[in-house]
């Protein structure tokens, strides 16, 4: 985590860590793996009371951040959730709440009160079969019908799709992209759970067949304004994924180093061997650089300067090095590192899923090349 936290931000971080350690330690998270929602609703409401769902909501609507830089504050929570492989609809709810706070109608913004209380869960239905996370590949259609629209299409890898009360559906109209806030139980909406490598979070396939929505469901205006919202949502989601991965990698490195000092081989700690010291030094460098990449991307998004490039830099670096770090830590642990009983695989599963969602490191390196004119 960044070194320039204010006193209030440091207190916020410590509060989040203590809450996770007390209310959702990994032993409890393992018990939640069998829950359909991934975590109890009561726990998510308690998390919301700490401000986890209100940071991206404007103060005029009852929200507010710790520092006046809400995305920076949000990465603090994402980092701590990564350290605890903590479940919950944190990322999609905040991404959609930010868009409703910025572009939603007064009726849509009225939902944010329930969001901030942890009573309403929001999800973003964006990606479609094929795994392309670019807005240009959206094919779900929004056809004018009876003064409103009829939505048809299939969305996949919708985080918290089965738990959401409302879905923000990104679709295409004759004027370009448009987004609609749709109740998850609307006629024509079918939500099927999808299996995930991540045992804590939940994902779903969302099928839309002639879903009739009125003009009041439209979030913002179709065209350039909506495309700007979609781009912002993608960048925010990618940033939170990077913060989550960086937190996970830092925690895995911590308990691996502790294990290496406790585990003896030929009468001496594993950590005393020179070859392993070199590997630990490399991993520490990757971890610190990952944290710095997240901090740089968060600052860029807040300041509105070169944000797409900085987020792609973070996703390409953190996505690769966090997973590689964890693979190295598995080797450091030896046989126990590949057992189900050890916690290491929970972190590796989560980081692997984050690595692929909203663009792989390779995808983001291609984006960086295009930005540089290659």
FENRA-V376192 format. One record per residue. N is the residue number from 0. RES is the residue in three letters. PHI is phi in degrees with one decimal (none if undefined). Layout:
N;RES;PHI
N;RES;PHI
//
This chain:
0;UNK;none
1;UNK;-60.3
2;UNK;-90.2
3;UNK;-103.7
4;UNK;-68.6
5;UNK;-74.8
6;UNK;-59.5
7;UNK;-66.1
8;UNK;-67.1
9;UNK;-63.9
10;UNK;-64.2
11;UNK;-61.7
12;UNK;-63.3
13;UNK;-63.4
14;UNK;-63.8
15;UNK;-61.9
16;UNK;-65.6
17;UNK;-63.5
18;UNK;-63.1
19;UNK;-64.9
20;UNK;-65.2
21;UNK;-84.5
22;UNK;-101.0
23;UNK;-141.9
24;UNK;-64.5
25;UNK;-61.1
26;UNK;-61.2
27;UNK;-75.4
28;UNK;-57.9
29;UNK;-60.8
30;UNK;-66.4
31;UNK;-77.4
32;UNK;-58.4
33;UNK;-88.8
34;UNK;-76.7
35;UNK;-57.8
36;UNK;-91.7
37;UNK;86.7
38;UNK;-161.6
39;UNK;-67.6
40;UNK;-60.9
41;UNK;-62.8
42;UNK;-68.4
43;UNK;-65.0
44;UNK;-66.6
45;UNK;-65.5
46;UNK;-64.0
47;UNK;-64.0
48;UNK;-63.8
49;UNK;-82.4
50;UNK;96.4
51;UNK;-66.4
52;UNK;-109.9
53;UNK;-113.5
54;UNK;-63.3
55;UNK;-92.9
56;UNK;-90.8
57;UNK;-58.5
58;UNK;-60.2
59;UNK;-64.3
60;UNK;-107.5
61;UNK;100.0
62;UNK;-94.6
63;UNK;147.2
64;UNK;-105.4
65;UNK;-79.8
66;UNK;-113.0
67;UNK;85.5
68;UNK;-122.0
69;UNK;-57.8
70;UNK;-66.3
71;UNK;-64.1
72;UNK;-63.8
73;UNK;-67.2
74;UNK;-67.2
75;UNK;-62.7
76;UNK;-67.9
77;UNK;-59.9
78;UNK;-62.0
79;UNK;-68.3
80;UNK;-66.7
81;UNK;-65.1
82;UNK;-63.5
83;UNK;-106.1
84;UNK;38.9
85;UNK;-80.8
86;UNK;-80.7
87;UNK;123.4
88;UNK;-82.2
89;UNK;-65.9
90;UNK;-66.6
91;UNK;-64.3
92;UNK;-62.7
93;UNK;-71.1
94;UNK;-63.7
95;UNK;-71.0
96;UNK;-61.2
97;UNK;-61.6
98;UNK;-67.0
99;UNK;-64.9
100;UNK;-65.7
101;UNK;-91.8
102;UNK;-122.9
103;UNK;-75.6
104;UNK;-76.8
105;UNK;-55.1
106;UNK;-64.8
107;UNK;-68.8
108;UNK;-67.3
109;UNK;-63.4
110;UNK;-68.8
111;UNK;-66.1
112;UNK;-62.2
113;UNK;-68.3
114;UNK;-62.9
115;UNK;-67.6
116;UNK;-88.1
117;UNK;78.9
118;UNK;-93.0
119;UNK;-118.3
120;UNK;-106.6
121;UNK;-114.9
122;UNK;-140.2
123;UNK;-112.6
124;UNK;-95.2
125;UNK;-125.7
126;UNK;-67.6
127;UNK;-123.0
128;UNK;-52.3
129;UNK;118.3
130;UNK;78.2
131;UNK;-87.2
132;UNK;-97.3
133;UNK;-92.9
134;UNK;-62.9
135;UNK;-66.4
136;UNK;-96.3
137;UNK;-68.1
138;UNK;-117.1
139;UNK;-55.1
140;UNK;-106.2
141;UNK;-118.8
142;UNK;-102.5
143;UNK;-55.4
144;UNK;-158.4
145;UNK;52.5
146;UNK;81.8
147;UNK;-127.4
148;UNK;-142.2
149;UNK;-116.3
150;UNK;-100.7
151;UNK;-140.0
152;UNK;158.3
153;UNK;-127.6
154;UNK;-117.4
155;UNK;-128.2
156;UNK;51.9
157;UNK;-84.4
158;UNK;-67.4
159;UNK;61.2
160;UNK;-61.4
161;UNK;-76.9
162;UNK;-101.5
163;UNK;-73.9
164;UNK;-86.6
165;UNK;-138.1
166;UNK;-112.8
167;UNK;-91.8
168;UNK;-98.7
169;UNK;-93.5
170;UNK;-138.0
171;UNK;-116.9
172;UNK;-116.1
173;UNK;-66.4
174;UNK;-97.9
175;UNK;118.5
176;UNK;-71.7
177;UNK;-142.9
178;UNK;-127.2
179;UNK;-131.8
180;UNK;-92.9
181;UNK;-119.2
182;UNK;-59.7
183;UNK;-67.6
184;UNK;-102.4
185;UNK;-65.1
186;UNK;-57.0
187;UNK;96.7
188;UNK;-96.0
189;UNK;-121.3
190;UNK;-117.7
191;UNK;-118.0
192;UNK;-61.1
193;UNK;-114.0
194;UNK;-70.5
195;UNK;-135.4
196;UNK;-63.7
197;UNK;-75.6
198;UNK;-82.7
199;UNK;-95.1
200;UNK;-86.2
201;UNK;-118.7
202;UNK;-129.8
203;UNK;-148.6
204;UNK;-97.4
205;UNK;-117.0
206;UNK;-105.8
207;UNK;-117.0
208;UNK;-125.3
209;UNK;58.1
210;UNK;-71.7
211;UNK;-84.9
212;UNK;-130.6
213;UNK;-84.9
214;UNK;-61.7
215;UNK;-70.1
216;UNK;-79.2
217;UNK;-68.4
218;UNK;-102.5
219;UNK;75.5
220;UNK;-119.2
221;UNK;-60.0
222;UNK;109.6
223;UNK;-62.5
224;UNK;-62.3
225;UNK;-67.2
226;UNK;-61.8
227;UNK;-66.9
228;UNK;-62.9
229;UNK;-61.9
230;UNK;-62.0
231;UNK;-63.9
232;UNK;-61.4
233;UNK;-60.6
234;UNK;-64.5
235;UNK;-64.4
236;UNK;-62.8
237;UNK;-63.9
238;UNK;-61.8
239;UNK;-65.1
240;UNK;-62.1
241;UNK;-64.1
242;UNK;-62.8
243;UNK;-62.5
244;UNK;-64.5
245;UNK;-64.3
246;UNK;-64.6
247;UNK;-61.8
248;UNK;-63.1
249;UNK;-63.0
250;UNK;-67.5
251;UNK;-61.1
252;UNK;-63.9
253;UNK;-59.3
254;UNK;-76.9
255;UNK;-73.1
256;UNK;-62.7
257;UNK;-60.2
258;UNK;-63.0
259;UNK;-66.1
260;UNK;-80.3
261;UNK;-83.5
262;UNK;-88.9
263;UNK;-105.2
264;UNK;-138.7
265;UNK;55.1
266;UNK;81.6
267;UNK;-143.2
268;UNK;-62.5
269;UNK;-56.5
270;UNK;-66.1
271;UNK;-84.2
272;UNK;-79.7
273;UNK;-60.5
274;UNK;-62.2
275;UNK;-73.7
276;UNK;-60.0
277;UNK;-62.5
278;UNK;-68.8
279;UNK;-62.8
280;UNK;-62.7
281;UNK;-61.1
282;UNK;-65.3
283;UNK;-63.9
284;UNK;-61.3
285;UNK;-60.9
286;UNK;-64.9
287;UNK;-65.9
288;UNK;-66.6
289;UNK;-63.6
290;UNK;-61.1
291;UNK;-65.9
292;UNK;-64.3
293;UNK;-64.2
294;UNK;-61.3
295;UNK;-64.4
296;UNK;-67.2
297;UNK;-63.4
298;UNK;-62.1
299;UNK;-64.4
300;UNK;-66.4
301;UNK;-67.1
302;UNK;-83.3
303;UNK;70.4
304;UNK;-122.3
305;UNK;58.4
306;UNK;-66.4
307;UNK;-62.7
308;UNK;-66.1
309;UNK;-67.5
310;UNK;-68.7
311;UNK;-66.1
312;UNK;-59.4
313;UNK;-64.0
314;UNK;-66.4
315;UNK;-69.9
316;UNK;-80.4
317;UNK;-65.9
318;UNK;-58.8
319;UNK;-77.0
320;UNK;-77.5
321;UNK;-66.6
322;UNK;-68.5
323;UNK;-63.4
324;UNK;-58.9
325;UNK;-68.0
326;UNK;-62.1
327;UNK;-63.3
328;UNK;-66.8
329;UNK;-59.5
330;UNK;-63.9
331;UNK;-61.3
332;UNK;-77.6
333;UNK;74.3
334;UNK;-59.5
335;UNK;-65.0
336;UNK;-69.3
337;UNK;-109.5
338;UNK;-92.6
339;UNK;-68.5
340;UNK;-68.1
341;UNK;-78.2
342;UNK;-78.3
343;UNK;-58.2
344;UNK;-67.2
345;UNK;-65.3
346;UNK;-69.9
347;UNK;-64.9
348;UNK;-59.5
349;UNK;-63.8
350;UNK;-64.8
351;UNK;-64.5
352;UNK;-66.7
353;UNK;-59.3
354;UNK;-59.8
355;UNK;-91.0
356;UNK;-72.1
357;UNK;55.9
358;UNK;100.5
359;UNK;-75.8
360;UNK;-54.6
361;UNK;-63.0
362;UNK;-58.9
363;UNK;-74.1
364;UNK;-68.4
365;UNK;-63.7
366;UNK;-61.2
367;UNK;-63.6
368;UNK;-62.5
369;UNK;-66.4
370;UNK;-61.5
371;UNK;-90.1
372;UNK;87.5
373;UNK;-96.9
//
